[in-house]
Amino acid sequence: MNLPRKDVTHLRKEAPAGQKRFRYVVEVSAVAEDIMSRPVITVSPPDASLQDAVGLMLENQINSLAVVEDGDIRGGMLKRDDIIKEVAK
């Protein structure tokens, strides 16, 4: 992937009230299209269970699914980390 990049130098203190030093940072511009999988994998409740959704994530090696209703994204995104947080409660 060849993304535009910009070299940046930030002035930061190494410690509180310490001497300021430059820190080198590389910024890379990216848009969702650069990191999203294609085709977008979706799930359609109430037809699909959470178990079905997790199975799709594992099968496609992805961390989130678009939630669609009548062919439109209406339910947002179902994310692996959100599922883990709910299970952990």
DSSP file (Angstrom, degrees, kcal/mol; ACC not computed):
  #  RESIDUE AA STRUCTURE BP1 BP2  ACC     N-H-->O    O-->H-N    N-H-->O    O-->H-N    TCO  KAPPA ALPHA  PHI   PSI    X-CA   Y-CA   Z-CA
    1    1 A M              0   0    0      0, 0.0     2,-0.8     0, 0.0    33,-0.0   0.000 360.0 360.0 360.0 125.2    0.0    0.0    0.0
    2    2 A N        +     0   0    0      0, 0.0     0, 0.0     0, 0.0     0, 0.0  -0.830 360.0 172.7-109.3  94.8    1.6    3.3   -1.1
    3    3 A L        -     0   0    0     -2,-0.8    27,-0.1     1,-0.1     2,-0.1  -0.728  39.1-101.2-101.6 149.4    0.1    6.1    1.1
    4    4 A P        -     0   0    0      0, 0.0    25,-1.9     0, 0.0     2,-0.3  -0.421  46.1-168.2 -64.1 144.1    1.2    9.7    1.1
    5    5 A R  E     -A   28   0A   0     23,-0.2     2,-0.4    -2,-0.1    23,-0.2  -0.932  16.5-158.8-136.2 159.3    3.4   10.4    4.1
    6    6 A K  E     -A   27   0A   0     21,-2.6    21,-2.9    -2,-0.3     2,-0.4  -0.994  16.9-135.9-140.5 128.7    4.8   13.5    5.9
    7    7 A D  E     -A   26   0A   0     -2,-0.4     2,-0.4    19,-0.2    19,-0.2  -0.730  29.5-175.8 -85.2 131.1    7.8   13.6    8.2
    8    8 A V  E     -A   25   0A   0     17,-3.1    17,-3.2    -2,-0.4     2,-0.5  -0.971  18.6-154.9-131.1 141.5    7.1   15.7   11.3
    9    9 A T  E     -A   24   0A   0     -2,-0.4     2,-0.3    15,-0.2    15,-0.2  -0.982  15.2-162.6-116.7 124.2    9.3   16.7   14.2
   10   10 A H  E     -A   23   0A   0     13,-2.9    13,-3.3    -2,-0.5     2,-0.7  -0.818  17.4-131.6-105.2 143.8    7.5   17.6   17.5
   11   11 A L  E     +A   22   0A   0     -2,-0.3     2,-0.3    11,-0.2    11,-0.2  -0.863  41.2 163.8 -93.4 116.9    9.0   19.5   20.4
   12   12 A R  E     -A   21   0A   0      9,-2.9     9,-3.4    -2,-0.7     2,-0.4  -0.947  38.9-119.3-134.1 151.6    8.4   17.5   23.6
   13   13 A K  E     -A   20   0A   0     -2,-0.3     7,-0.2     7,-0.3     6,-0.1  -0.751  14.5-148.1 -86.5 137.6    9.7   17.5   27.1
   14   14 A E  S    S+     0   0    0      5,-1.3    -1,-0.1    -2,-0.4     6,-0.1   0.818  83.6   6.6 -73.8 -30.3   11.3   14.2   28.2
   15   15 A A  S >  S-     0   0    0      4,-0.2     3,-2.7    -3,-0.0    -1,-0.2  -0.968 101.7 -73.0-145.7 157.0   10.1   14.7   31.8
   16   16 A P  T 3  S+     0   0    0      0, 0.0     3,-0.1     0, 0.0    -2,-0.0  -0.308 122.3   1.8 -53.7 131.8    7.9   17.3   33.6
   17   17 A A  T 3  S+     0   0    0      1,-0.2     3,-0.1    -4,-0.0     2,-0.1   0.632 109.8 130.1  62.4  15.9    9.8   20.5   33.8
   18   18 A G    <   -     0   0    0     -3,-2.7    -1,-0.2     1,-0.2     2,-0.2  -0.241  68.6 -69.4 -89.7-178.1   12.7   18.9   31.9
   19   19 A Q        -     0   0    0     -3,-0.1    -5,-1.3     1,-0.1     2,-0.3  -0.488  51.8-117.3 -73.2 139.1   14.6   20.1   28.9
   20   20 A K  E     +A   13   0A   0     -7,-0.2     2,-0.3    -2,-0.2    -7,-0.3  -0.581  36.7 179.4 -78.9 138.5   12.6   20.1   25.6
   21   21 A R  E     -A   12   0A   0     -9,-3.4    -9,-2.9    -2,-0.3     2,-0.3  -0.952  30.6-105.1-135.1 155.8   13.8   17.8   22.8
   22   22 A F  E     -A   11   0A   0     -2,-0.3     2,-0.4   -11,-0.2   -11,-0.2  -0.609  28.3-159.7 -81.9 141.1   12.7   17.1   19.3
   23   23 A R  E     -A   10   0A   0    -13,-3.3   -13,-2.9    -2,-0.3     2,-0.4  -0.987  14.7-132.9-121.6 129.6   10.9   13.8   18.7
   24   24 A Y  E     +A    9   0A   0     -2,-0.4     2,-0.4   -15,-0.2   -15,-0.2  -0.681  28.8 176.4 -86.4 130.9   10.6   12.5   15.2
   25   25 A V  E     -A    8   0A   0    -17,-3.2   -17,-3.1    -2,-0.4     2,-0.5  -0.987  21.8-146.8-134.5 141.8    7.2   11.3   14.0
   26   26 A V  E     -A    7   0A   0     -2,-0.4     2,-0.4   -19,-0.2   -19,-0.2  -0.956  14.9-159.0-109.0 122.9    6.0    9.9   10.6
   27   27 A E  E     -A    6   0A   0    -21,-2.9   -21,-2.6    -2,-0.5     2,-0.5  -0.857   5.7-167.9-100.5 134.9    2.4   10.8    9.7
   28   28 A V  E     -A    5   0A   0     -2,-0.4     2,-0.3   -23,-0.2   -23,-0.2  -0.988  14.9-137.9-124.2 127.2    0.6    8.7    7.2
   29   29 A S        +     0   0    0    -25,-1.9     2,-0.3    -2,-0.5    -2,-0.0  -0.653  31.8 165.6 -82.9 137.5   -2.6    9.7    5.6
   30   30 A A        -     0   0    0     -2,-0.3     2,-0.3   -27,-0.1    -2,-0.0  -0.993  22.2-154.6-149.1 150.9   -5.2    7.0    5.2
   31   31 A V    >>  -     0   0    0     -2,-0.3     3,-1.8     1,-0.0     4,-0.6  -0.810  40.6 -98.9-119.3 165.6   -8.9    6.7    4.5
   32   32 A A  H >> S+     0   0    0     -2,-0.3     4,-1.9     1,-0.3     3,-1.3   0.853 120.4  63.0 -53.1 -38.5  -11.3    4.0    5.4
   33   33 A E  H 34 S+     0   0    0      1,-0.3    -1,-0.3     2,-0.2    -3,-0.0   0.806  96.2  60.2 -58.3 -30.3  -11.1    2.5    1.9
   34   34 A D  H <4 S+     0   0    0     -3,-1.8    -1,-0.3     1,-0.2    -2,-0.2   0.768 118.1  26.2 -70.0 -25.5   -7.3    1.8    2.5
   35   35 A I  H << S+     0   0    0     -3,-1.3    -2,-0.2    -4,-0.6    -1,-0.2   0.528  98.1  98.4-118.2  -8.3   -7.9   -0.5    5.5
   36   36 A M  S  < S-     0   0    0     -4,-1.9     2,-0.2     1,-0.1     4,-0.1  -0.521  71.0-118.9 -82.9 150.0  -11.4   -1.9    5.0
   37   37 A S        -     0   0    0     -2,-0.2     4,-0.1     2,-0.1    -1,-0.1  -0.521  35.1-105.7 -82.0 154.2  -11.9   -5.4    3.5
   38   38 A R  S    S+     0   0    0     -2,-0.2     2,-0.2     2,-0.1     3,-0.0  -0.991  98.6  33.9-128.4 139.0  -13.9   -5.8    0.3
   39   39 A P  S    S-     0   0    0      0, 0.0     2,-0.3     0, 0.0    -1,-0.1   0.663  98.2-119.2 -69.5 159.5  -16.5   -6.8   -0.2
   40   40 A V        -     0   0    0     -2,-0.2     2,-0.4     1,-0.1    -2,-0.1  -0.527  25.5-134.3 -67.6 126.2  -17.9   -5.4    3.1
   41   41 A I        -     0   0    0     -2,-0.3    25,-1.9    23,-0.2     2,-0.3  -0.707  30.1-172.2 -85.6 131.2  -19.1   -8.3    5.2
   42   42 A T  E     -b   66   0B   0     -2,-0.4     2,-0.3    23,-0.2    25,-0.2  -0.795  19.6-152.7-124.9 164.0  -22.6   -7.7    6.7
   43   43 A V  E     -b   67   0B   0     23,-2.3    25,-2.4    -2,-0.3    35,-0.0  -0.989   8.9-153.4-134.0 143.3  -25.0   -9.2    9.2
   44   44 A S    >>  -     0   0    0     -2,-0.3     4,-1.0    23,-0.2     3,-0.8  -0.843  25.3-131.3-124.2  95.2  -28.8   -8.7    9.2
   45   45 A P  T 34 S+     0   0    0      0, 0.0     4,-0.1     0, 0.0    -2,-0.0  -0.486  83.1  32.2 -73.9 156.4  -30.6   -9.1   12.5
   46   46 A P  T 34 S+     0   0    0      0, 0.0    -2,-0.0     0, 0.0     0, 0.0  -0.985 122.0  53.9 -86.5   5.0  -32.9  -10.5   13.6
   47   47 A D  T <4 S+     0   0    0     -3,-0.8     2,-0.4     2,-0.0    -4,-0.0   0.842 106.2  59.1 -65.6 -33.0  -32.1  -13.3   11.1
   48   48 A A  S  < S-     0   0    0     -4,-1.0     2,-0.1     4,-0.0    -5,-0.0  -0.808  75.3-146.4-103.6 137.4  -28.5  -13.6   12.3
   49   49 A S     >  -     0   0    0     -2,-0.4     4,-2.1     1,-0.1     5,-0.1  -0.440  31.8-105.5 -89.6 169.8  -27.6  -14.5   15.8
   50   50 A L  H  > S+     0   0    0      1,-0.2     4,-2.6     2,-0.2     5,-0.2   0.875 124.1  56.5 -61.2 -37.0  -24.5  -13.2   17.7
   51   51 A Q  H  > S+     0   0    0      1,-0.2     4,-2.2     2,-0.2    -1,-0.2   0.901 106.3  49.4 -61.7 -41.4  -23.0  -16.7   17.2
   52   52 A D  H  > S+     0   0    0      2,-0.2     4,-2.2     1,-0.2    -2,-0.2   0.911 110.8  50.8 -61.9 -42.6  -23.5  -16.3   13.4
   53   53 A A  H  X S+     0   0    0     -4,-2.1     4,-2.1     2,-0.2    -2,-0.2   0.922 110.5  47.4 -62.8 -45.8  -21.8  -12.9   13.5
   54   54 A V  H  X S+     0   0    0     -4,-2.6     4,-2.5     1,-0.2    -1,-0.2   0.896 110.3  54.0 -63.0 -39.7  -18.8  -14.1   15.4
   55   55 A G  H  X S+     0   0    0     -4,-2.2     4,-2.8    -5,-0.2    -1,-0.2   0.901 107.5  50.2 -60.1 -41.6  -18.6  -17.1   13.0
   56   56 A L  H  X S+     0   0    0     -4,-2.2     4,-2.2     2,-0.2    -1,-0.2   0.903 109.9  50.9 -63.2 -41.3  -18.5  -14.6   10.0
   57   57 A M  H  X>S+     0   0    0     -4,-2.1     5,-2.1     2,-0.2     4,-0.7   0.931 114.1  43.6 -62.2 -45.2  -15.7  -12.6   11.7
   58   58 A L  H ><5S+     0   0    0     -4,-2.5     3,-0.7     1,-0.2    -2,-0.2   0.928 113.9  50.2 -65.7 -44.9  -13.6  -15.7   12.3
   59   59 A E  H 3<5S+     0   0    0     -4,-2.8    -1,-0.2     1,-0.2    -2,-0.2   0.866 120.0  35.8 -61.4 -37.9  -14.3  -17.1    8.8
   60   60 A N  H 3<5S-     0   0    0     -4,-2.2    -1,-0.2    -5,-0.2    -2,-0.2   0.384 105.2-125.1 -99.6   2.8  -13.3  -13.8    7.1
   61   61 A Q  T <<5 +     0   0    0     -4,-0.7     2,-0.3    -3,-0.7    -3,-0.2   0.922  65.2 132.8  52.4  51.3  -10.6  -12.9    9.6
   62   62 A I      < -     0   0    0     -5,-2.1    -1,-0.2    -6,-0.2    -2,-0.1  -0.833  55.9-143.5-126.8 165.3  -12.1   -9.5   10.3
   63   63 A N  S    S+     0   0    0     -2,-0.3    17,-3.1     1,-0.1     2,-0.3   0.428  78.1  30.9-111.0  -2.0  -12.9   -7.6   13.5
   64   64 A S  E     - C   0  79B   0     15,-0.2     2,-0.4    16,-0.1    15,-0.2  -0.995  57.6-153.3-155.1 157.3  -16.2   -5.9   12.6
   65   65 A L  E     - C   0  78B   0     13,-2.3    13,-3.0    -2,-0.3     2,-0.4  -0.978  24.0-121.2-130.6 143.1  -19.4   -6.3   10.6
   66   66 A A  E     -bC  42  77B   0    -25,-1.9   -23,-2.3    -2,-0.4     2,-0.7  -0.712  26.5-137.0 -80.1 133.8  -21.7   -3.8    9.1
   67   67 A V  E     -bC  43  76B   0      9,-3.0     8,-1.9    -2,-0.4     7,-1.3  -0.841  28.1-171.6 -95.4 116.3  -25.2   -4.3   10.5
   68   68 A V  E     - C   0  73B   0    -25,-2.4     2,-0.4    -2,-0.7     5,-0.2  -0.803  17.3-170.6-113.8 151.5  -27.7   -3.9    7.6
   69   69 A E  E >  S- C   0  72B   0      3,-3.0     3,-1.7    -2,-0.3   -25,-0.0  -0.976  79.6 -10.3-139.1 122.8  -31.5   -3.8    7.5
   70   70 A D  T 3  S-     0   0    0     -2,-0.4     3,-0.1     1,-0.3    -1,-0.1   0.853 130.4 -54.6  54.8  38.0  -33.4   -3.9    4.2
   71   71 A G  T 3  S+     0   0    0      1,-0.2     2,-0.4     0, 0.0    -1,-0.3   0.404 119.3 102.2  82.1  -2.9  -30.1   -3.5    2.3
   72   72 A D  E <  S-C   69   0B   0     -3,-1.7    -3,-3.0     0, 0.0     2,-0.9  -0.894  80.8-111.8-114.9 144.4  -29.0   -0.3    4.1
   73   73 A I  E     +C   68   0B   0     -2,-0.4    -5,-0.2    -5,-0.2     4,-0.1  -0.636  60.2 140.9 -72.5 109.6  -26.5    0.1    6.9
   74   74 A R  E     +     0   0B   0     -7,-1.3    -1,-0.2    -2,-0.9    -6,-0.2   0.575  59.1  54.9-125.1 -22.6  -28.9    1.0    9.8
   75   75 A G  E    S-     0   0B   0     -8,-1.9     2,-0.2     1,-0.3    -7,-0.1   0.400  95.1-134.3 -99.0   4.0  -27.5   -0.7   12.8
   76   76 A G  E     -C   67   0B   0     -9,-0.5    -9,-3.0     2,-0.1     2,-0.4  -0.549  48.5 -31.8  82.2-146.8  -24.0    0.6   12.7
   77   77 A M  E     -C   66   0B   0    -11,-0.2     2,-0.7    -2,-0.2   -11,-0.2  -0.927  43.0-146.5-118.3 137.7  -21.0   -1.7   13.2
   78   78 A L  E     -C   65   0B   0    -13,-3.0   -13,-2.3    -2,-0.4     2,-0.3  -0.919  28.0-163.4-100.0 116.2  -20.7   -4.8   15.3
   79   79 A K  E  >  -C   64   0B   0     -2,-0.7     4,-1.9   -15,-0.2   -15,-0.2  -0.800  27.2-132.6-110.2 144.4  -17.2   -4.9   16.7
   80   80 A R  H  > S+     0   0    0    -17,-3.1     4,-2.4    -2,-0.3     5,-0.2   0.893 108.6  53.9 -56.5 -44.0  -15.2   -7.8   18.2
   81   81 A D  H  > S+     0   0    0    -18,-0.3     4,-2.2     1,-0.2    -1,-0.2   0.865 106.8  51.8 -63.4 -35.8  -14.0   -5.6   21.1
   82   82 A D  H  > S+     0   0    0     -3,-0.2     4,-2.0     2,-0.2    -1,-0.2   0.891 109.5  49.8 -66.3 -38.9  -17.6   -4.6   21.9
   83   83 A I  H  X S+     0   0    0     -4,-1.9     4,-2.5     2,-0.2    -2,-0.2   0.929 110.5  50.1 -64.2 -44.9  -18.7   -8.3   22.0
   84   84 A I  H  X S+     0   0    0     -4,-2.4     4,-2.1     1,-0.2    -2,-0.2   0.910 109.3  51.6 -60.8 -42.9  -15.7   -9.1   24.3
   85   85 A K  H  X S+     0   0    0     -4,-2.2     4,-0.8     1,-0.2    -1,-0.2   0.902 111.5  47.0 -61.8 -41.5  -16.7   -6.3   26.7
   86   86 A E  H >< S+     0   0    0     -4,-2.0     3,-0.6     1,-0.2    -2,-0.2   0.904 112.3  49.0 -67.5 -41.0  -20.3   -7.5   26.9
   87   87 A V  H 3< S+     0   0    0     -4,-2.5    -1,-0.2     1,-0.2    -2,-0.2   0.863 108.0  55.8 -65.7 -35.5  -19.3  -11.1   27.5
   88   88 A A  H 3<        0   0    0     -4,-2.1    -1,-0.2     1,-0.2    -2,-0.2   0.689 360.0 360.0 -72.1 -18.8  -16.8  -10.0   30.2
   89   89 A K    <<        0   0    0     -4,-0.8    -1,-0.2    -3,-0.6    -2,-0.1   0.500 360.0 360.0 -64.8 360.0  -19.5   -8.2   32.2
